[in-house]
Amino acid sequence: MKSEARKGVIYNYINLLLINAIGVILTPFIIRHLGPSQYGLYTLAGAIVPYIALFDLGMGKTITRYVAHYRANNDNVNEARFLTTTLHIYALIVAILLLCGAFFYLNIEHIWGEHFTASELKDVQLMVLVTIATQAIIIPGSAFTAICNGIGYFAFPRGIQPIKYAIRAACVIGLLIYGAKAFALIALEAILNIVVVIATSVYVKRHIGRREIFSSQRLDTRPILHYTKWIALYAATCAFQWNAGNIIAGMTSNTTTVGIVGTGILLGCMYGYFAETINRMTLPHASRFIKTNPSGNELTQEMIRVGRLVAIPQICILAGFIIFGQAFVTLWAGETYAPAYYIALVMMSAWTLQLSQEYGTSLLEARGSVRTISVINFIAIFLGVVVTYFVAQHNGADSIIYTLAGGTILATIANNIYYRSTLQLNIPRYLWQVYARLLLTAGCLVIIYKIIEQYCITAPSWWWIAIGAATFLLLYASSIYLLVLTPNERQMLKRNAHRQ
């Protein structure tokens, strides 16, 4: 199992690298070949997926949690009954999804018809239709990945993803060279995701056995649904947090604006992926740590340790984007998409603290106290989305990101209050030890590079970005090692380097 976990971690980082590298390389290629209108439609169709995925209702995490529990207790009988029960729940979910999807499809003209041409409306209807049909397969199919996670077979579901990304990149390039439009890219994504579901199901059946997975009997669904509803609410919050920007842009502006907003949110989401790679692996550790009944002081120290692991690379990315981001977006996507820089920058800035504190949510999940934090986040983010819709109608798409960021900041403040009251965390101490020297160091580097840019750089260029970013990374790493890392962290870094 340790080998599986190690491979899973490696594949996580490979996936992270591929997602960001392929996104950076392919996005300008897609923008230039599709054009503003088709790219806006493509972005809009992609923004719908997280909302359709909410029909999962948290079943994926629930399956992982219950399967891990039954495996730990060698309870194969109830595990099989549980998985059989989830099949019936998924059948109901798919039926509801298709009904809601049909209603949404029939009302697309009323939602986006005012700002789209007849041709654009037809294209987006086709893309939505394919997306809904695909999710009706992917959502129940995700149970196989959840089973792998619960058993501890981490390698295969993560190892298959780099292959998918590589195939997708090659196919996208080929399709666009031959003049394909946004619908072809959506169809390609659908096909690849379905193939991954089929491959994972075959893997599960071969390595676990059909008879061990399913039973002729079911469990009571009420405890399962009670657990899933809070996971589902948290997932809904994540979907609303930023993807609402694309949807609202489509309701209040044209397809070109949707593309600009979508590009900014894409860059912001890439920023979030780095933190999520670390945060995704903290729940098992949090579960073990919380069983020791730690004091508030011990919990605070552990939050600081994990928070620094997340914050140090995050602040590096944020500072680098402040320095080079505007030039990068202009050269990368074109002058039309220059406003995407400010959208991404606001999103990154508002999200930074919340990303570094996700370990607190893992601790609450380990305690079984995720209900309140889910409700807090949902209310704050939902209010931000509602305000965003009304503000965008009067102030245009430029205002979208500011109100969405306001919802995220409100959620972060509320989370910290709840962490303090429930986990007895010392929040001022956390903020000081994680961010004080880190922000001071990064801020000085930003000022130095901004002065150089102001007086030495006449126009944006790839040479400035390449050389500047390389020297910035070197200076940042050196400064962090000398000025920010504690003696214990330096020793740990040296030990890990020697092991390699």
C-alpha positions as MATLAB code, in Angstrom:
seq = 'MKSEARKGVIYNYINLLLINAIGVILTPFIIRHLGPSQYGLYTLAGAIVPYIALFDLGMGKTITRYVAHYRANNDNVNEARFLTTTLHIYALIVAILLLCGAFFYLNIEHIWGEHFTASELKDVQLMVLVTIATQAIIIPGSAFTAICNGIGYFAFPRGIQPIKYAIRAACVIGLLIYGAKAFALIALEAILNIVVVIATSVYVKRHIGRREIFSSQRLDTRPILHYTKWIALYAATCAFQWNAGNIIAGMTSNTTTVGIVGTGILLGCMYGYFAETINRMTLPHASRFIKTNPSGNELTQEMIRVGRLVAIPQICILAGFIIFGQAFVTLWAGETYAPAYYIALVMMSAWTLQLSQEYGTSLLEARGSVRTISVINFIAIFLGVVVTYFVAQHNGADSIIYTLAGGTILATIANNIYYRSTLQLNIPRYLWQVYARLLLTAGCLVIIYKIIEQYCITAPSWWWIAIGAATFLLLYASSIYLLVLTPNERQMLKRNAHRQ';
ca = [
       0.000    0.000    0.000;
       2.915    2.356    0.672;
       4.059    1.741   -2.885;
       0.569    2.568   -4.158;
       0.462    5.762   -2.083;
       3.932    6.796   -3.300;
       2.936    6.209   -6.904;
      -0.295    8.118   -6.317;
       1.651   11.137   -5.046;
       4.014   11.014   -8.045;
       1.098   10.771  -10.485;
      -0.625   13.653   -8.693;
       2.354   15.895   -9.420;
       2.660   14.618  -12.987;
      -1.008   15.412  -13.513;
      -0.528   18.847  -11.984;
       2.414   19.547  -14.282;
       0.556   18.304  -17.345;
      -2.661   20.191  -16.587;
      -0.815   23.473  -16.234;
       1.741   22.911  -18.998;
      -0.838   21.735  -21.514;
      -3.184   24.549  -20.474;
      -0.472   27.161  -20.975;
       0.611   25.739  -24.327;
      -2.785   24.846  -25.775;
      -4.924   27.796  -24.659;
      -3.427   30.424  -27.017;
      -3.483   27.823  -29.806;
      -7.175   27.180  -29.130;
      -7.976   30.909  -28.857;
      -6.346   31.751  -32.190;
      -7.864   28.829  -34.097;
     -11.373   29.090  -32.668;
     -11.653   32.865  -32.624;
     -13.317   34.980  -29.896;
     -16.884   33.737  -30.493;
     -16.180   29.995  -30.616;
     -13.671   30.205  -27.772;
     -16.264   31.990  -25.640;
     -18.746   29.189  -26.342;
     -16.109   26.563  -25.565;
     -15.335   28.281  -22.245;
     -19.021   28.544  -21.398;
     -19.649   24.852  -22.084;
     -16.692   23.968  -19.860;
     -18.054   26.154  -17.061;
     -21.302   24.164  -17.040;
     -19.548   20.883  -16.202;
     -18.879   21.619  -12.482;
     -22.567   22.386  -11.990;
     -23.715   19.182  -13.666;
     -21.105   17.301  -11.636;
     -22.941   18.426   -8.484;
     -25.457   15.685   -9.228;
     -22.814   13.336   -7.840;
     -24.163   14.551   -4.466;
     -20.858   13.795   -2.768;
     -21.153   10.081   -3.508;
     -17.531    9.800   -4.654;
     -16.060   10.915   -1.308;
     -18.715    8.930    0.533;
     -17.769    5.717   -1.284;
     -14.077    6.304   -0.530;
     -14.816    6.895    3.144;
     -17.138    3.893    3.626;
     -15.004    1.464    1.604;
     -11.923    2.466    3.623;
     -13.927    1.945    6.834;
     -15.204   -1.501    5.821;
     -11.764   -2.588    4.607;
     -10.165   -1.498    7.872;
     -12.682   -3.693    9.730;
     -12.510   -6.608    7.232;
     -16.270   -6.286    6.757;
     -16.626   -7.562    3.180;
     -20.319   -8.346    3.580;
     -21.413   -4.819    4.477;
     -18.971   -3.349    1.968;
     -20.681   -5.278   -0.831;
     -24.108   -4.282    0.477;
     -23.017   -0.658    0.661;
     -21.755   -0.646   -2.940;
     -24.967   -2.296   -4.119;
     -26.902    0.465   -2.351;
     -24.850    3.111   -4.125;
     -25.814    1.582   -7.476;
     -29.470    2.225   -6.719;
     -28.695    5.772   -5.554;
     -26.747    6.438   -8.763;
     -29.646    5.135  -10.867;
     -31.911    7.713   -9.212;
     -29.256   10.430   -9.634;
     -28.925    9.758  -13.381;
     -32.709    9.852  -13.842;
     -32.931   13.227  -12.065;
     -29.899   14.526  -13.993;
     -31.460   13.674  -17.346;
     -34.774   15.305  -16.400;
     -33.085   18.485  -15.165;
     -30.756   18.434  -18.165;
     -33.695   18.240  -20.562;
     -35.357   21.201  -18.827;
     -32.118   23.221  -18.995;
     -31.562   22.324  -22.654;
     -35.068   23.447  -23.617;
     -34.565   26.799  -21.852;
     -31.093   27.711  -23.133;
     -32.569   30.294  -25.482;
     -34.206   32.106  -22.552;
     -30.949   32.071  -20.550;
     -28.430   33.194  -23.189;
     -30.501   34.044  -26.250;
     -30.465   37.801  -25.655;
     -26.713   38.198  -26.194;
     -25.951   35.300  -28.595;
     -26.520   35.030  -32.340;
     -28.714   32.243  -33.714;
     -25.622   30.307  -34.845;
     -23.923   30.679  -31.447;
     -27.099   29.579  -29.693;
     -27.331   26.443  -31.821;
     -23.689   25.576  -31.117;
     -24.030   25.991  -27.364;
     -27.200   23.857  -27.361;
     -25.326   20.996  -29.031;
     -22.412   21.300  -26.609;
     -24.725   21.331  -23.593;
     -26.549   18.257  -24.915;
     -23.299   16.302  -25.287;
     -22.076   17.482  -21.871;
     -25.256   16.353  -20.095;
     -25.249   12.947  -21.804;
     -21.566   12.449  -20.967;
     -22.000   13.376  -17.307;
     -24.830   10.851  -17.044;
     -22.134    8.230  -17.691;
     -19.198    9.849  -15.880;
     -20.973   10.546  -12.568;
     -21.893    6.918  -11.770;
     -18.623    5.792  -13.399;
     -16.638    7.864  -10.891;
     -17.636    5.270   -8.278;
     -14.890    2.985   -9.618;
     -12.214    5.594   -8.933;
     -13.692    6.133   -5.465;
     -13.503    2.373   -4.806;
      -9.821    2.379   -5.810;
      -9.146    5.281   -3.420;
     -10.982    3.556   -0.566;
      -9.062    0.310   -1.009;
      -5.744    2.079   -1.462;
      -5.197    1.406   -5.173;
      -4.091    4.968   -5.904;
      -1.784    4.369   -8.848;
      -4.111    3.303  -11.668;
      -6.795    6.035  -11.541;
      -4.096    8.691  -11.281;
      -1.695    7.004  -13.702;
      -4.266    6.889  -16.493;
      -4.816   10.646  -16.374;
      -1.445   11.695  -17.900;
      -2.162    9.376  -20.831;
      -5.555   11.048  -21.293;
      -4.039   14.538  -21.175;
      -1.363   13.636  -23.736;
      -3.893   12.083  -26.126;
      -6.226   15.051  -25.681;
      -3.465   17.553  -26.468;
      -2.465   15.728  -29.658;
      -6.090   15.380  -30.798;
      -6.931   19.024  -30.046;
      -4.006   20.213  -32.146;
      -4.998   17.911  -35.002;
      -8.664   18.910  -34.893;
      -7.939   22.628  -34.831;
      -5.436   22.416  -37.689;
      -8.151   20.798  -39.772;
     -10.592   23.586  -38.929;
     -12.699   21.986  -36.166;
     -14.874   24.188  -33.985;
     -15.695   24.232  -30.267;
     -18.211   21.378  -30.529;
     -15.495   18.987  -31.748;
     -13.345   19.748  -28.685;
     -16.272   19.138  -26.337;
     -17.038   15.829  -28.106;
     -13.368   14.801  -27.836;
     -13.357   15.504  -24.110;
     -16.532   13.441  -23.721;
     -15.080   10.444  -25.542;
     -11.838   10.475  -23.547;
     -13.641   10.734  -20.205;
     -15.928    7.824  -21.067;
     -12.916    5.715  -22.088;
     -11.277    6.471  -18.720;
     -14.454    5.367  -16.895;
     -14.527    2.097  -18.857;
     -10.816    1.434  -18.235;
     -11.177    2.080  -14.492;
     -14.227   -0.192  -14.238;
     -12.309   -3.000  -15.942;
      -9.379   -2.481  -13.556;
     -11.646   -2.647  -10.492;
     -13.422   -5.795  -11.647;
     -10.138   -7.569  -12.468;
      -8.327   -6.656   -9.259;
     -11.190   -6.915   -6.795;
     -13.643   -9.279   -8.406;
     -17.275   -8.726   -9.294;
     -18.603  -10.954   -6.509;
     -16.692   -9.009   -3.867;
     -18.030   -5.675   -5.114;
     -21.773   -6.291   -5.201;
     -24.351   -8.120   -3.101;
     -27.980   -9.164   -3.470;
     -28.820   -7.130   -0.357;
     -28.814   -3.395    0.366;
     -28.145   -1.179    3.363;
     -30.348    1.585    4.732;
     -29.737    4.619    2.502;
     -30.509    7.233    5.173;
     -27.100    7.261    6.945;
     -25.357    7.354    3.571;
     -27.440   10.260    2.293;
     -27.021   12.097    5.615;
     -23.253   12.004    5.150;
     -23.298   12.834    1.436;
     -25.479   15.931    1.710;
     -22.792   17.939    3.508;
     -20.094   16.787    1.097;
     -22.435   17.742   -1.773;
     -23.020   21.179   -0.256;
     -19.269   21.762   -0.019;
     -18.868   20.658   -3.663;
     -21.638   23.077   -4.670;
     -19.747   25.862   -2.954;
     -16.584   25.052   -4.916;
     -18.573   25.082   -8.168;
     -20.181   28.428   -7.370;
     -16.976   30.032   -6.133;
     -15.461   30.938   -9.499;
     -17.248   29.106  -12.340;
     -20.278   31.316  -11.791;
     -18.241   34.081  -13.438;
     -18.437   32.414  -16.854;
     -22.160   31.707  -16.543;
     -23.003   35.256  -15.456;
     -20.799   36.718  -18.191;
     -22.808   34.717  -20.729;
     -26.070   36.028  -19.271;
     -25.004   39.679  -19.279;
     -22.440   40.030  -22.103;
     -21.365   38.612  -25.476;
     -19.241   35.552  -26.238;
     -15.995   37.547  -26.496;
     -16.448   38.795  -22.928;
     -17.187   35.236  -21.806;
     -13.843   34.211  -23.315;
     -11.970   36.990  -21.495;
     -13.573   36.181  -18.145;
     -13.030   32.460  -18.757;
      -9.327   32.990  -19.539;
      -8.806   34.927  -16.310;
     -10.603   32.275  -14.278;
      -8.587   29.551  -16.045;
      -5.335   31.193  -14.927;
      -6.702   31.579  -11.408;
      -7.712   27.919  -11.295;
      -4.212   26.879  -12.375;
      -3.003   28.771   -9.305;
      -5.422   26.795   -7.152;
      -4.272   23.428   -8.569;
      -0.865   23.769   -6.887;
      -2.408   24.095   -3.430;
      -4.987   21.379   -4.094;
      -2.231   18.884   -4.937;
      -0.954   19.182   -1.375;
      -4.346   19.668    0.287;
      -5.810   16.586   -1.415;
      -3.390   14.368    0.520;
      -3.943   15.856    4.001;
      -7.193   14.081    5.003;
      -5.591   10.703    5.937;
      -2.959   12.508    8.036;
      -5.634   14.694    9.625;
      -7.655   11.585   10.515;
      -4.662   10.020   12.297;
      -3.684   13.280   13.990;
      -7.166   14.060   15.317;
      -7.357   10.625   17.003;
      -4.557   11.715   19.372;
      -6.945   14.349   20.844;
      -4.503   17.222   20.272;
      -4.783   20.480   22.188;
      -5.564   23.797   20.523;
      -1.874   24.682   20.654;
      -0.894   21.416   18.922;
      -3.571   21.896   16.258;
      -2.338   25.441   15.640;
       1.243   24.250   15.245;
       0.166   21.551   12.794;
      -1.912   24.083   10.826;
       1.142   26.337   10.653;
       3.349   23.489    9.414;
       0.960   22.487    6.617;
       0.023   26.098    5.865;
       3.675   26.996    5.241;
       4.064   24.032    2.860;
       1.179   25.426    0.805;
       1.867   29.146    1.196;
       5.545   29.231    0.177;
       4.978   27.989   -3.413;
       1.654   29.874   -3.628;
       3.204   33.240   -2.777;
       5.980   32.523   -5.287;
       3.377   32.048   -8.035;
       1.372   35.090   -6.927;
       4.415   37.362   -6.755;
       5.667   36.094  -10.116;
       2.268   36.725  -11.670;
       2.181   40.267  -10.298;
       5.535   40.930  -11.963;
       5.238   39.064  -15.260;
       1.533   38.268  -15.565;
       0.415   41.297  -17.559;
       3.127   40.830  -20.174;
       2.502   37.083  -20.242;
      -1.268   37.341  -20.839;
      -0.826   39.919  -23.620;
       1.790   37.829  -25.448;
       0.125   34.505  -24.666;
      -3.535   35.165  -25.482;
      -3.424   38.448  -27.407;
      -4.272   42.068  -26.682;
      -8.017   41.314  -26.674;
      -7.572   39.123  -23.585;
      -5.355   41.575  -21.651;
      -8.115   42.255  -19.036;
      -7.862   38.574  -18.059;
      -4.705   39.504  -16.123;
      -6.638   41.601  -13.608;
      -9.357   38.950  -13.305;
      -6.753   36.273  -12.506;
      -4.831   38.552  -10.130;
      -7.907   39.442   -8.066;
      -8.929   35.776   -7.970;
      -5.478   34.623   -6.831;
      -5.196   37.308   -4.150;
      -8.640   36.607   -2.685;
      -8.114   32.832   -2.704;
      -4.597   32.610   -1.225;
      -5.423   32.471    2.488;
      -8.299   30.036    2.009;
      -6.066   27.674    0.025;
      -3.396   27.624    2.719;
      -6.002   26.798    5.388;
      -7.668   23.805    3.715;
      -5.997   21.565    6.281;
      -8.417   23.048    8.800;
     -11.304   21.660    6.744;
      -9.539   18.278    6.656;
      -9.352   18.341   10.461;
     -13.063   19.113   10.651;
     -13.854   16.284    8.221;
     -11.784   13.930   10.357;
     -13.808   15.029   13.379;
     -17.096   14.634   11.498;
     -17.786   18.374   11.910;
     -17.928   19.355    8.257;
     -21.633   20.344    8.323;
     -21.255   23.849    9.752;
     -18.217   24.773    7.642;
     -20.077   23.610    4.520;
     -23.069   25.802    5.356;
     -20.858   28.809    6.166;
     -18.966   28.566    2.885;
     -22.090   27.993    0.831;
     -23.922   31.018    2.253;
     -20.925   33.334    1.762;
     -20.162   32.175   -1.780;
     -23.830   32.064   -2.809;
     -24.338   35.645   -1.604;
     -21.295   36.644   -3.653;
     -22.772   34.999   -6.756;
     -26.184   36.670   -6.309;
     -24.597   40.092   -5.843;
     -22.359   39.423   -8.853;
     -25.353   38.797  -11.116;
     -27.089   42.066  -10.235;
     -23.880   44.121  -10.240;
     -22.860   42.721  -13.656;
     -26.167   43.839  -15.173;
     -25.422   47.460  -14.263;
     -21.617   47.635  -14.319;
     -20.675   45.082  -16.977;
     -18.479   42.006  -16.879;
     -15.534   43.948  -15.417;
     -17.238   43.880  -12.021;
     -17.795   40.096  -11.964;
     -14.520   39.062  -10.405;
     -14.613   41.674   -7.624;
     -17.934   40.533   -6.185;
     -16.997   36.855   -6.537;
     -13.748   37.618   -4.714;
     -15.789   39.403   -2.034;
     -17.741   36.197   -1.426;
     -14.482   34.232   -1.085;
     -13.043   36.755    1.381;
     -16.257   36.663    3.414;
     -16.103   32.841    3.491;
     -12.447   32.952    4.600;
     -13.220   35.327    7.480;
     -16.144   33.150    8.590;
     -13.978   30.006    8.345;
     -11.345   31.522   10.609;
     -13.946   32.412   13.209;
     -15.233   28.829   13.098;
     -11.712   27.355   13.255;
     -11.095   29.464   16.361;
     -14.294   28.395   18.113;
     -14.276   24.684   17.135;
     -10.605   23.708   16.878;
      -9.311   26.348   19.318;
      -6.844   27.549   16.718;
      -4.751   30.632   17.422;
      -5.458   32.476   14.152;
      -3.226   35.555   14.785;
      -0.324   33.224   15.543;
      -1.067   31.216   12.383;
      -1.145   34.331   10.177;
       2.041   35.736   11.694;
       4.123   32.564   11.473;
       2.918   31.588    7.997;
       2.811   34.943    6.234;
       4.776   37.693    8.017;
       8.328   37.069    6.735;
       7.024   35.365    3.602;
       5.032   38.383    2.400;
       7.796   40.810    3.371;
      10.373   38.841    1.389;
       8.132   38.384   -1.659;
       7.008   42.020   -1.502;
      10.605   43.301   -1.644;
      11.300   41.154   -4.723;
       8.127   42.402   -6.423;
       9.161   46.040   -5.834;
      12.662   45.406   -7.226;
      11.371   43.722  -10.376;
       8.657   46.315  -10.922;
      11.316   49.057  -10.794;
      13.404   47.145  -13.348;
      10.358   46.696  -15.576;
       9.406   50.369  -15.297;
      12.805   51.759  -16.241;
      14.478   49.039  -18.307;
      11.711   47.259  -20.264;
      10.142   49.199  -23.120;
       7.659   46.568  -24.314;
       6.501   43.094  -23.226;
       8.669   40.289  -24.603;
       9.184   36.582  -24.077;
      12.870   37.278  -23.354;
      11.955   39.484  -20.396;
       9.535   36.860  -19.074;
      11.972   33.955  -19.512;
      15.098   35.613  -18.083;
      13.191   37.600  -15.465;
      11.215   34.590  -14.235;
      14.353   32.418  -14.018;
      16.239   34.994  -11.950;
      13.150   35.654   -9.829;
      12.792   31.950   -8.979;
      16.475   31.774   -8.034;
      16.256   34.865   -5.818;
      12.958   33.764   -4.270;
      14.260   30.283   -3.428;
      17.466   31.717   -1.944;
      15.597   34.352    0.072;
      13.112   31.832    1.389;
      15.863   29.442    2.439;
      17.893   32.143    4.214;
      15.174   34.412    5.607;
      11.914   32.465    5.903;
      12.590   28.769    6.610;
      13.061   27.756   10.237;
      16.147   25.729   11.261;
      13.972   22.602   11.486;
      12.610   23.169    7.980;
      16.143   23.611    6.611;
      17.233   20.357    8.247;
      14.222   18.535    6.828;
      14.978   19.920    3.369;
      18.592   18.731    3.618;
      17.524   15.251    4.751;
      15.090   14.926    1.845;
      17.787   16.092   -0.572;
      20.226   13.458    0.760;
      17.606   10.717    0.401;
      17.188   11.595   -3.263;
];
